[in-house]
Amino acid sequence: MRQSKRKPMPNLSVQTESVNNKNFRDCMDYFTEQKLSARSAAFDREWEKAAAASLGKYTKSVNPAEGVSGESVLNLEQKQSIARSLVHGRLDQCGRVLLSTVNGEMRKASHGKLEVQIKKSETGKFFFSGLMHCGNVWSCPECASKITEARRNELSPAVASWIDQGHGVSLLTLTVPHLVKDSCKEITDGILKAYKTMLNRKAYKRVSKEIGERGRIRTLEVTYGSNGWHTHLHILLFTEKPIDEKILALKKELLSYWQSACVSSGLGLPNSHGLDLVNGSQAAAYISKWGLVEEMTKGHLKKGKKQGQVSPFGLLELYAQGDKKAGYRFKEFVEAFKGKRQLVYTKGLKELLGLNSDKTDQEIVDSEDLKAEVFVNIPFYYWEIITRHNLKTECLNQCEKGLESFRDWL
């Protein structure tokens, strides 16, 4: 029996040209001609490697040691593609896999006529419906932007209301000494241990009672710079009355408690910059900025590189520019922060602030606008091409031009 000859699969891992170039079309043609699935694990790995490499062609060439501007040159979809090539796991399916409801549970769609819906909300925003989301605030740029924005929208009015009622809010920032040789996990676990140690000591409990503390919200953040990983904590202190007049004396007292807790936890002794405490107006400004999609100035969504420090998602930008070490550091960050909570409320504070929502990160990314209407259905074979070429953002932008224009583009 005569066997048909198959063309060898193009080696995408050595390609560094545009994602939309001939090499990628050749690969799609190969799979089409051989009637093979374009969703194999091997193909995924080769495609993501080439996609990550090709993105470097469209970013500014910089020396990572010299620093870059704060402007992000990659959109969330491109950052997610790079993160996927480094981390894999659930991120491989995030925003790509279509889900269906089976016996009241959401499962991966595998039967019937598969189509991806684009819906339009009442505010005119277009979005893809019914897709699987990983819900990881640390490793996934797209999920992180949605989660942090939802948290900010929940928290900001509650804090404003608390201040309007005559109460106080202050921002406490805690840092620890760190060296290049220190791993991200060592620094992060160490600072969390020291924080817990300080809170459990009688000295802090006494101060907490004196200032009329009613609750705290703790956020966990990290950047990377010339001295290695810089993990730090931001804590919003909710007090019965504003503590502006006591803030300088309180800052000095808390610094000594923090220094003692760090040493007891096996960390170095923080200097005078190891603790900062600012009043309500500055705390409110911090909250107003926290969580803005693609405009965040706090947390691991900070853009690019600033004053020698780069955020975790900023590491993805550097990796796209050819800095391989940035890729290793991002993977180290994801592993170190696995299972850790970004935002932690003390018991009873949500009720005190009138926050009734208790959604998990996963529930936030899975939620959709129930009033949104279907704009168009995309056949799944087109959807595979869109995801392979990182065209989701462009796809939604085309929807803004109208249905006919979108169909012409597709």
Backbone hydrogen bonds in HBPLUS format (Angstrom, degrees):
<---DONOR---> <-ACCEPTOR-->    atom                        ^
c    i                          cat <-CA-CA->   ^        H-A-AA   ^      H-
h    n   atom  resd res      DA  || num        DHA   H-A  angle D-A-AA Bond
n    s   type  num  typ     dist DA aas  dist angle  dist       angle   num
A0015-GLN N   A0012-LEU O   2.98 MM   3  5.26 163.5  2.01 114.3 119.6     1
A0021-ASN N   A0018-SER O   3.02 MM   3  5.16 157.4  2.08 117.2 116.1     2
A0025-ARG N   A0021-ASN O   3.36 MM   4  6.73 155.9  2.42 145.4 152.4     3
A0026-ASP N   A0022-LYS O   2.80 MM   4  6.01 155.5  1.86 155.7 162.4     4
A0027-CYS N   A0023-ASN O   3.16 MM   4  6.38 148.5  2.26 135.9 143.7     5
A0028-MET N   A0024-PHE O   3.02 MM   4  6.34 159.8  2.06 148.5 153.1     6
A0029-ASP N   A0025-ARG O   2.86 MM   4  6.07 155.9  1.91 148.1 155.3     7
A0030-TYR N   A0026-ASP O   2.89 MM   4  6.11 150.8  1.97 144.2 152.2     8
A0031-PHE N   A0027-CYS O   3.12 MM   4  6.49 160.2  2.16 151.4 154.6     9
A0032-THR N   A0028-MET O   2.98 MM   4  6.18 152.6  2.06 146.0 154.3    10
A0033-GLU N   A0029-ASP O   2.83 MM   4  5.99 167.2  1.85 157.1 159.8    11
A0034-GLN N   A0030-TYR O   3.08 MM   4  6.21 157.7  2.13 147.9 153.7    12
A0036-LEU N   A0031-PHE O   3.03 MM   5  5.19 160.8  2.07 150.4 154.8    13
A0035-LYS N   A0032-THR O   3.15 MM   3  4.99 150.5  2.24  96.8 105.6    14
A0044-ASP N   A0040-SER O   2.97 MM   4  6.22 158.8  2.02 149.6 155.9    15
A0045-ARG N   A0041-ALA O   3.03 MM   4  6.30 160.1  2.07 150.9 154.8    16
A0046-GLU N   A0042-ALA O   3.12 MM   4  6.40 168.8  2.14 153.2 155.4    17
A0047-TRP N   A0043-PHE O   2.83 MM   4  5.93 162.5  1.86 154.5 160.1    18
A0048-GLU N   A0044-ASP O   2.95 MM   4  6.06 166.5  1.96 153.1 156.4    19
A0049-LYS N   A0045-ARG O   3.10 MM   4  6.25 158.8  2.15 148.0 153.6    20
A0050-ALA N   A0046-GLU O   3.12 MM   4  6.32 164.3  2.14 148.0 151.9    21
A0051-ALA N   A0047-TRP O   2.84 MM   4  6.03 156.1  1.89 150.1 157.8    22
A0052-ALA N   A0048-GLU O   2.91 MM   4  6.02 164.0  1.94 148.6 152.3    23
A0053-ALA N   A0049-LYS O   3.03 MM   4  6.25 157.6  2.08 144.7 151.1    24
A0054-SER N   A0050-ALA O   2.86 MM   4  6.00 156.0  1.92 148.7 155.3    25
A0055-LEU N   A0051-ALA O   3.15 MM   4  6.32 142.1  2.30 145.0 153.2    26
A0056-GLY N   A0053-ALA O   3.26 MM   3  5.77 147.3  2.37 108.3 116.3    27
A0057-LYS N   A0054-SER O   3.01 MM   3  5.65 157.2  2.06 116.3 122.8    28
A0058-TYR N   A0055-LEU O   2.98 MM   3  5.57 156.8  2.04 115.2 122.2    29
A0059-THR N   A0056-GLY O   3.47 MM   3  5.34 173.5  2.47 102.6 103.7    30
A0066-GLU N   A0063-ASN O   2.82 MM   3  5.45 153.0  1.89 123.8 131.9    31
A0079-LYS N   A0075-ASN O   3.01 MM   4  6.33 160.4  2.05 155.9 162.0    32
A0080-GLN N   A0076-LEU O   2.82 MM   4  6.01 154.7  1.88 148.4 155.8    33
A0081-SER N   A0077-GLU O   3.01 MM   4  6.24 149.1  2.11 141.5 149.4    34
A0082-ILE N   A0078-GLN O   3.12 MM   4  6.43 153.5  2.19 146.0 152.1    35
A0083-ALA N   A0079-LYS O   2.86 MM   4  6.14 164.9  1.89 153.5 158.0    36
A0084-ARG N   A0080-GLN O   2.82 MM   4  5.96 152.3  1.89 145.9 153.8    37
A0085-SER N   A0081-SER O   3.13 MM   4  6.38 148.8  2.23 139.2 146.5    38
A0086-LEU N   A0083-ALA O   3.10 MM   3  5.16 138.1  2.28  97.3 109.3    39
A0087-VAL N   A0083-ALA O   2.82 MM   4  5.92 159.8  1.86 159.2 164.6    40
A0088-HIS N   A0084-ARG O   3.07 MM   4  4.95 135.3  2.28 118.5 131.7    41
A0092-ASP N   A0089-GLY O   3.05 MM   3  5.75 157.6  2.10 117.4 123.1    42
A0093-GLN N   A0090-ARG O   3.09 MM   3  5.61 145.7  2.22 110.7 118.9    43
A0094-CYS N   A0090-ARG O   3.16 MM   4  6.33 130.6  2.42 142.0 155.9    44
A0096-ARG N   A0093-GLN O   3.05 MM   3  5.30 161.2  2.09 132.8 130.5    45
A0097-VAL N   A0093-GLN O   3.15 MM   4  5.39 167.4  2.16 152.3 149.4    46
A0095-GLY N   A0132-MET O   2.69 MM  37  5.67 171.0  1.70 171.8 171.8    47
A0132-MET N   A0097-VAL O   2.82 MM  35  5.47 156.4  1.88 160.3 166.6    48
A0109-ALA N   A0098-LEU O   2.80 MM  11  5.63 172.9  1.81 145.1 146.9    49
A0099-LEU N   A0130-GLY O   2.85 MM  31  5.59 173.8  1.85 169.9 167.9    50
A0100-SER N   A0107-ARG O   2.68 MM   7  5.43 156.2  1.73 158.7 167.2    51
A0107-ARG N   A0100-SER O   2.80 MM   7  5.43 169.2  1.81 161.3 164.0    52
A0102-VAL N   A0105-GLU O   2.68 MM   3  5.18 166.3  1.70 156.9 157.7    53
A0105-GLU N   A0102-VAL O   2.98 MM   3  5.18 163.2  2.01 111.7 116.9    54
A0380-PHE N   A0114-LEU O   3.21 MM 266  5.54 143.4  2.35 149.5 139.3    55
A0116-VAL N   A0378-ILE O   2.85 MM 262  5.01 162.5  1.88 145.0 147.3    56
A0378-ILE N   A0116-VAL O   2.72 MM 262  5.01 165.8  1.74 145.7 150.9    57
A0129-SER N   A0117-GLN O   2.88 MM  12  5.36 163.9  1.91 153.4 154.8    58
A0118-ILE N   A0376-VAL O   2.91 MM 258  5.45 163.1  1.94 168.8 171.3    59
A0375-PHE N   A0118-ILE O   2.69 MM 257  5.52 159.6  1.73 150.7 156.7    60
A0376-VAL N   A0118-ILE O   3.27 MM 258  5.45 153.2  2.35 141.2 146.2    61
A0119-LYS N   A0127-PHE O   2.84 MM   8  5.50 163.1  1.87 168.1 167.2    62
A0127-PHE N   A0119-LYS O   2.98 MM   8  5.50 148.8  2.08 148.2 155.7    63
A0120-LYS N   A0373-GLU O   2.78 MM 253  5.40 159.2  1.82 156.1 162.1    64
A0373-GLU N   A0120-LYS O   3.01 MM 253  5.40 154.5  2.07 149.0 143.5    65
A0121-SER N   A0125-LYS O   2.85 MM   4  5.22 166.3  1.87 148.5 151.3    66
A0124-GLY N   A0121-SER O   2.97 MM   3  5.18 161.5  2.01 109.2 114.1    67
A0140-CYS N   A0136-ASN O   3.30 MM   4  5.67 155.4  2.36 140.1 145.5    68
A0144-ALA N   A0140-CYS O   2.89 MM   4  5.89 160.5  1.93 155.2 161.8    69
A0145-SER N   A0141-PRO O   3.05 MM   4  6.13 155.8  2.11 142.9 147.9    70
A0146-LYS N   A0142-GLU O   3.35 MM   4  6.59 157.0  2.41 144.4 149.8    71
A0147-ILE N   A0143-CYS O   2.91 MM   4  6.08 161.7  1.94 155.2 160.7    72
A0148-THR N   A0144-ALA O   2.92 MM   4  5.96 174.3  1.93 154.3 156.3    73
A0149-GLU N   A0145-SER O   3.16 MM   4  6.03 150.7  2.25 132.8 141.0    74
A0150-ALA N   A0146-LYS O   3.09 MM   4  6.19 156.9  2.14 141.0 147.1    75
A0151-ARG N   A0147-ILE O   2.95 MM   4  6.23 156.8  2.00 150.7 157.5    76
A0152-ARG N   A0148-THR O   2.93 MM   4  6.09 157.3  1.98 144.1 150.2    77
A0153-ASN N   A0149-GLU O   2.95 MM   4  6.16 163.7  1.98 150.2 154.5    78
A0154-GLU N   A0150-ALA O   3.06 MM   4  6.22 138.1  2.24 139.0 149.9    79
A0155-LEU N   A0151-ARG O   2.88 MM   4  6.06 159.1  1.93 151.1 156.6    80
A0156-SER N   A0152-ARG O   2.85 MM   4  5.68 172.5  1.86 157.1 159.7    81
A0158-ALA N   A0155-LEU O   3.08 MM   3  5.26 117.8  2.48 103.4 119.3    82
A0159-VAL N   A0155-LEU O   2.97 MM   4  6.20 156.8  2.03 163.3 170.3    83
A0160-ALA N   A0156-SER O   3.06 MM   4  6.28 161.3  2.10 151.2 156.7    84
A0161-SER N   A0157-PRO O   2.97 MM   4  6.08 154.6  2.04 142.3 148.6    85
A0162-TRP N   A0158-ALA O   3.02 MM   4  6.25 150.4  2.11 140.3 148.4    86
A0163-ILE N   A0159-VAL O   3.02 MM   4  6.32 157.0  2.07 152.7 157.7    87
A0164-ASP N   A0160-ALA O   2.95 MM   4  6.15 157.1  2.00 146.6 153.4    88
A0165-GLN N   A0161-SER O   3.12 MM   4  6.31 133.7  2.34 140.3 150.9    89
A0167-HIS N   A0162-TRP O   3.29 MM   5  5.80 149.8  2.39 157.1 152.5    90
A0166-GLY N   A0163-ILE O   2.91 MM   3  5.32 158.2  1.96 116.0 119.7    91
A0168-GLY N   A0239-THR O   2.99 MM  71  4.91 173.7  1.99 136.1 137.5    92
A0239-THR N   A0168-GLY O   2.83 MM  71  4.91 165.7  1.85 138.1 142.9    93
A0170-SER N   A0237-LEU O   3.00 MM  67  5.11 153.4  2.07 138.0 146.5    94
A0237-LEU N   A0170-SER O   2.78 MM  67  5.11 165.8  1.80 152.6 157.1    95
A0171-LEU N   A0278-VAL O   3.15 MM 107  5.35 154.2  2.22 136.2 143.9    96
A0278-VAL N   A0171-LEU O   3.04 MM 107  5.35 158.9  2.09 142.3 148.3    97
A0172-LEU N   A0235-ILE O   2.76 MM  63  4.94 176.6  1.76 155.6 155.9    98
A0235-ILE N   A0172-LEU O   2.68 MM  63  4.94 161.6  1.71 155.0 160.3    99
A0173-THR N   A0276-ASP O   2.83 MM 103  5.06 163.4  1.86 147.5 151.9   100
A0276-ASP N   A0173-THR O   2.94 MM 103  5.06 150.9  2.03 144.0 149.8   101
A0174-LEU N   A0233-LEU O   2.93 MM  59  5.15 158.6  1.97 144.7 151.5   102
A0233-LEU N   A0174-LEU O   3.00 MM  59  5.15 161.6  2.04 147.0 152.9   103
A0175-THR N   A0274-GLY O   2.89 MM  99  4.81 162.6  1.92 142.5 142.1   104
A0182-ASP N   A0179-LEU O   3.07 MM   3  5.44 151.8  2.15 109.7 118.0   105
A0187-ILE N   A0183-SER O   3.14 MM   4  6.41 170.2  2.15 155.5 156.9   106
A0188-THR N   A0184-CYS O   2.95 MM   4  6.01 165.9  1.97 149.0 153.7   107
A0189-ASP N   A0185-LYS O   2.85 MM   4  5.80 168.1  1.87 149.6 153.7   108
A0190-GLY N   A0186-GLU O   2.97 MM   4  5.83 147.5  2.07 136.4 146.3   109
A0191-ILE N   A0187-ILE O   2.95 MM   4  6.15 160.3  1.99 151.2 154.8   110
A0192-LEU N   A0188-THR O   3.16 MM   4  6.30 159.2  2.20 148.6 154.1   111
A0193-LYS N   A0189-ASP O   3.03 MM   4  6.13 149.8  2.12 140.9 149.1   112
A0194-ALA N   A0190-GLY O   2.94 MM   4  6.17 158.4  1.98 148.8 154.8   113
A0195-TYR N   A0191-ILE O   2.95 MM   4  6.08 154.7  2.02 142.4 149.1   114
A0196-LYS N   A0192-LEU O   3.10 MM   4  6.25 160.6  2.13 142.5 147.2   115
A0197-THR N   A0193-LYS O   2.92 MM   4  6.14 153.1  1.99 145.7 153.9   116
A0198-MET N   A0194-ALA O   2.94 MM   4  6.21 159.7  1.98 151.5 155.6   117
A0199-LEU N   A0195-TYR O   3.08 MM   4  6.33 164.2  2.10 151.2 155.1   118
A0200-ASN N   A0196-LYS O   3.12 MM   4  6.25 144.9  2.25 144.2 152.7   119
A0201-ARG N   A0198-MET O   3.30 MM   3  5.51 159.2  2.34 106.3 112.4   120
A0205-LYS N   A0201-ARG O   3.18 MM   4  6.49 166.3  2.20 153.5 157.8   121
A0206-ARG N   A0202-LYS O   2.87 MM   4  6.04 149.2  1.96 149.4 157.0   122
A0207-VAL N   A0203-ALA O   3.14 MM   4  6.46 161.1  2.18 145.8 150.1   123
A0208-SER N   A0204-TYR O   2.76 MM   4  5.97 162.1  1.79 157.3 162.9   124
A0209-LYS N   A0205-LYS O   3.10 MM   4  6.24 149.7  2.19 138.1 144.9   125
A0210-GLU N   A0206-ARG O   2.99 MM   4  6.29 153.2  2.06 146.6 154.6   126
A0211-ILE N   A0207-VAL O   3.02 MM   4  6.27 155.7  2.08 158.0 162.0   127
A0213-GLU N   A0208-SER O   2.99 MM   5  5.28 170.7  2.00 164.8 162.8   128
A0212-GLY N   A0209-LYS O   3.24 MM   3  5.14 152.4  2.32  97.7 105.8   129
A0240-GLU N   A0212-GLY O   2.81 MM  28  5.18 144.1  1.94 130.7 141.8   130
A0214-ARG N   A0238-PHE O   2.62 MM  24  5.52 176.7  1.62 162.2 163.5   131
A0238-PHE N   A0215-GLY O   2.98 MM  23  5.32 172.6  1.99 160.4 158.6   132
A0346-THR N   A0216-ARG O   2.99 MM 130  5.51 142.8  2.13 163.1 162.6   133
A0217-ILE N   A0236-LEU O   3.08 MM  19  5.11 143.4  2.22 134.2 144.3   134
A0236-LEU N   A0217-ILE O   2.83 MM  19  5.11 159.0  1.88 149.4 152.9   135
A0218-ARG N   A0344-VAL O   2.85 MM 126  5.11 160.2  1.89 146.7 151.1   136
A0344-VAL N   A0218-ARG O   2.92 MM 126  5.11 153.6  1.99 143.6 152.0   137
A0219-THR N   A0234-HIS O   2.78 MM  15  5.22 163.2  1.81 157.9 163.7   138
A0234-HIS N   A0219-THR O   3.12 MM  15  5.22 162.7  2.15 141.2 146.5   139
A0220-LEU N   A0342-GLN O   3.18 MM 122  5.28 140.1  2.35 135.4 143.6   140
A0221-GLU N   A0232-HIS O   3.08 MM  11  5.50 163.7  2.10 172.3 171.2   141
A0232-HIS N   A0221-GLU O   2.94 MM  11  5.50 164.4  1.97 144.9 148.6   142
A0223-THR N   A0230-HIS O   3.19 MM   7  5.19 144.1  2.32 114.0 124.1   143
A0230-HIS N   A0223-THR O   2.79 MM   7  5.19 165.0  1.81 160.4 158.0   144
A0224-TYR N   A0310-VAL O   2.79 MM  86  5.21 155.0  1.85 144.6 152.9   145
A0310-VAL N   A0224-TYR O   2.78 MM  86  5.21 153.6  1.85 141.5 150.3   146
A0225-GLY N   A0228-GLY O   3.03 MM   3  5.17 159.8  2.07 130.7 136.8   147
A0228-GLY N   A0225-GLY O   2.99 MM   3  5.17 157.5  2.04 117.1 116.8   148
A0246-LYS N   A0243-ILE O   3.02 MM   3  5.41 135.5  2.23 109.7 122.0   149
A0247-ILE N   A0244-ASP O   3.35 MM   3  5.22 161.4  2.39 102.0 107.4   150
A0250-LEU N   A0246-LYS O   2.88 MM   4  5.90 161.4  1.92 162.0 168.2   151
A0251-LYS N   A0247-ILE O   2.89 MM   4  5.89 151.6  1.97 140.8 148.1   152
A0252-LYS N   A0248-LEU O   3.23 MM   4  6.48 157.3  2.29 144.8 149.5   153
A0253-GLU N   A0249-ALA O   3.08 MM   4  6.32 156.9  2.14 146.4 152.7   154
A0254-LEU N   A0250-LEU O   2.86 MM   4  6.03 167.2  1.88 156.1 159.4   155
A0255-LEU N   A0251-LYS O   3.02 MM   4  6.10 148.3  2.13 141.4 149.8   156
A0257-TYR N   A0253-GLU O   3.36 MM   4  6.75 152.2  2.45 142.8 150.2   157
A0258-TRP N   A0254-LEU O   2.84 MM   4  6.09 154.3  1.91 152.4 160.0   158
A0259-GLN N   A0255-LEU O   2.88 MM   4  6.07 161.1  1.91 153.5 158.3   159
A0260-SER N   A0256-SER O   3.14 MM   4  6.25 159.1  2.19 140.8 146.0   160
A0261-ALA N   A0257-TYR O   3.02 MM   4  6.22 155.7  2.08 143.8 150.4   161
A0262-CYS N   A0258-TRP O   2.96 MM   4  6.16 155.1  2.03 150.6 156.9   162
A0263-VAL N   A0259-GLN O   3.14 MM   4  6.36 166.3  2.16 151.2 154.0   163
A0264-SER N   A0260-SER O   3.04 MM   4  6.19 159.4  2.09 146.4 152.5   164
A0265-SER N   A0261-ALA O   3.04 MM   4  6.16 129.2  2.31 135.0 147.7   165
A0265-SER N   A0262-CYS O   3.08 MM   3  5.05 132.6  2.31  94.7 108.0   166
A0267-LEU N   A0262-CYS O   2.89 MM   5  5.11 159.3  1.93 155.1 148.2   167
A0266-GLY N   A0263-VAL O   3.14 MM   3  5.25 163.7  2.17 108.5 111.3   168
A0274-GLY N   A0271-ASN O   2.95 MM   3  5.40 163.3  1.98 119.4 122.3   169
A0283-ALA N   A0279-ASN O   3.06 MM   4  6.27 151.7  2.15 149.5 158.3   170
A0284-ALA N   A0280-GLY O   2.84 MM   4  6.01 155.4  1.90 150.0 155.8   171
A0285-ALA N   A0281-SER O   3.13 MM   4  6.35 146.1  2.25 135.7 144.5   172
A0286-TYR N   A0282-GLN O   3.05 MM   4  6.31 149.4  2.15 141.7 149.2   173
A0287-ILE N   A0283-ALA O   3.08 MM   4  6.41 157.4  2.14 148.9 154.2   174
A0288-SER N   A0284-ALA O   2.99 MM   4  6.21 154.5  2.05 146.1 153.0   175
A0289-LYS N   A0286-TYR O   3.26 MM   3  5.44 136.5  2.46  99.4 110.4   176
A0290-TRP N   A0286-TYR O   3.04 MM   4  6.16 146.7  2.15 147.0 156.9   177
A0292-LEU N   A0289-LYS O   3.47 MM   3  6.22 170.0  2.48 139.4 137.7   178
A0295-GLU N   A0292-LEU O   3.15 MM   3  5.24 157.5  2.21 112.8 118.6   179
A0302-LYS N   A0299-GLY O   3.31 MM   3  6.09 157.8  2.36 122.8 123.3   180
A0313-PHE N   A0300-HIS O   3.43 MM  13  6.28 162.1  2.46 156.7 161.7   181
A0306-LYS N   A0309-GLN O   2.85 MM   3  5.35 165.9  1.87 159.6 158.3   182
A0309-GLN N   A0306-LYS O   2.92 MM   3  5.35 166.8  1.93 120.8 124.6   183
A0314-GLY N   A0311-SER O   2.97 MM   3  4.72 122.9  2.31  91.1 107.3   184
A0315-LEU N   A0311-SER O   2.93 MM   4  6.32 130.0  2.19 144.6 157.9   185
A0315-LEU N   A0312-PRO O   3.04 MM   3  5.12 133.9  2.26  95.4 108.1   186
A0316-LEU N   A0313-PHE O   3.20 MM   3  5.20 133.5  2.43  92.4 104.1   187
A0317-GLU N   A0314-GLY O   3.03 MM   3  5.12 125.2  2.35  96.2 110.1   188
A0318-LEU N   A0314-GLY O   3.17 MM   4  6.62 155.6  2.23 147.5 153.3   189
A0319-TYR N   A0315-LEU O   2.87 MM   4  6.10 150.8  1.96 146.1 154.7   190
A0320-ALA N   A0316-LEU O   3.01 MM   4  6.20 150.4  2.10 140.2 147.5   191
A0321-GLN N   A0317-GLU O   3.15 MM   4  6.46 129.7  2.41 136.2 149.5   192
A0321-GLN N   A0318-LEU O   3.07 MM   3  4.98 132.3  2.30  92.2 105.8   193
A0323-ASP N   A0318-LEU O   3.03 MM   5  5.52 161.0  2.07 148.2 143.1   194
A0322-GLY N   A0319-TYR O   3.02 MM   3  5.20 161.0  2.06 107.2 111.8   195
A0326-ALA N   A0323-ASP O   3.13 MM   3  5.53 135.9  2.34 105.0 116.1   196
A0327-GLY N   A0324-LYS O   3.03 MM   3  5.30 130.2  2.29 102.6 115.2   197
A0328-TYR N   A0324-LYS O   3.33 MM   4  6.82 151.4  2.42 146.3 153.4   198
A0329-ARG N   A0325-LYS O   2.92 MM   4  6.22 155.2  1.98 150.2 157.3   199
A0330-PHE N   A0326-ALA O   2.95 MM   4  6.17 149.5  2.04 141.6 149.6   200
A0331-LYS N   A0327-GLY O   3.14 MM   4  6.39 160.4  2.18 147.3 151.7   201
A0332-GLU N   A0328-TYR O   2.96 MM   4  6.21 148.6  2.06 142.6 151.9   202
A0333-PHE N   A0329-ARG O   2.87 MM   4  6.12 155.8  1.93 148.4 154.6   203
A0334-VAL N   A0330-PHE O   2.97 MM   4  6.26 164.5  2.00 154.5 157.5   204
A0335-GLU N   A0331-LYS O   3.09 MM   4  6.23 160.9  2.13 145.6 150.3   205
A0336-ALA N   A0332-GLU O   2.97 MM   4  6.13 156.7  2.02 147.9 154.6   206
A0337-PHE N   A0333-PHE O   2.95 MM   4  6.10 150.8  2.03 154.4 161.7   207
A0340-LYS N   A0337-PHE O   3.03 MM   3  5.41 165.5  2.05 131.7 133.9   208
A0349-LEU N   A0346-THR O   3.15 MM   3  5.78 167.6  2.17 136.9 139.3   209
A0352-LEU N   A0348-GLY O   3.11 MM   4  6.29 152.7  2.19 142.0 150.1   210
A0353-LEU N   A0349-LEU O   2.87 MM   4  6.13 146.7  1.98 152.1 160.5   211
A0355-LEU N   A0350-LYS O   2.78 MM   5  4.97 163.2  1.81 154.8 150.9   212
A0354-GLY N   A0351-GLU O   3.11 MM   3  4.96 150.5  2.20  96.4 105.5   213
A0364-ILE N   A0360-THR O   3.06 MM   4  6.36 146.8  2.17 147.0 156.1   214
A0365-VAL N   A0361-ASP O   3.15 MM   4  6.50 163.4  2.18 154.4 156.6   215
A0366-ASP N   A0362-GLN O   3.04 MM   4  6.15 143.0  2.18 144.0 154.5   216
A0367-SER N   A0363-GLU O   3.12 MM   4  6.03 124.2  2.44 134.5 145.4   217
A0367-SER N   A0364-ILE O   3.31 MM   3  5.34 145.3  2.44  97.6 107.0   218
A0372-ALA N   A0369-ASP O   3.12 MM   3  5.43 163.0  2.15 110.5 115.7   219
A0382-TYR N   A0379-PRO O   3.03 MM   3  5.55 133.0  2.26 111.8 123.5   220
A0383-TRP N   A0379-PRO O   3.12 MM   4  6.46 152.5  2.20 145.0 153.5   221
A0384-GLU N   A0380-PHE O   2.96 MM   4  6.27 148.8  2.06 151.6 157.9   222
A0386-ILE N   A0382-TYR O   2.96 MM   4  6.31 157.6  2.01 152.3 159.0   223
A0387-THR N   A0383-TRP O   2.96 MM   4  6.23 163.0  1.99 154.9 158.1   224
A0388-ARG N   A0384-GLU O   2.94 MM   4  6.03 155.0  2.01 143.2 150.8   225
A0389-HIS N   A0385-ILE O   3.08 MM   4  6.19 152.5  2.15 147.6 153.5   226
A0391-LEU N   A0386-ILE O   2.84 MM   5  4.92 173.9  1.85 155.1 155.1   227
A0390-ASN N   A0387-THR O   3.24 MM   3  4.99 164.4  2.26 100.0 104.1   228
A0395-CYS N   A0391-LEU O   2.77 MM   4  5.88 150.0  1.86 148.6 158.0   229
A0396-LEU N   A0392-LYS O   3.06 MM   4  6.36 158.7  2.11 151.6 154.6   230
A0397-ASN N   A0393-THR O   3.02 MM   4  6.28 151.1  2.10 145.6 154.4   231
A0398-GLN N   A0394-GLU O   2.92 MM   4  6.16 147.1  2.03 147.3 155.3   232
A0399-CYS N   A0395-CYS O   3.27 MM   4  6.63 136.9  2.47 137.1 148.1   233
A0399-CYS N   A0396-LEU O   3.17 MM   3  5.10 128.3  2.45  92.0 105.4   234
A0400-GLU N   A0397-ASN O   3.15 MM   3  5.43 138.6  2.33 101.4 112.0   235
A0401-LYS N   A0398-GLN O   3.03 MM   3  5.47 150.7  2.12 108.8 117.3   236
A0402-GLY N   A0399-CYS O   3.10 MM   3  5.45 166.3  2.12 112.2 116.4   237
A0406-PHE N   A0402-GLY O   3.00 MM   4  6.19 150.0  2.09 145.4 154.5   238
A0407-ARG N   A0403-LEU O   2.95 MM   4  6.23 158.7  2.00 152.3 157.1   239
A0408-ASP N   A0404-GLU O   2.99 MM   4  6.26 153.6  2.06 147.5 154.7   240
A0409-TRP N   A0405-SER O   3.05 MM   4  6.27 152.8  2.12 142.9 150.1   241
A0410-LEU N   A0406-PHE O   2.87 MM   4  6.17 157.5  1.92 151.7 158.2   242
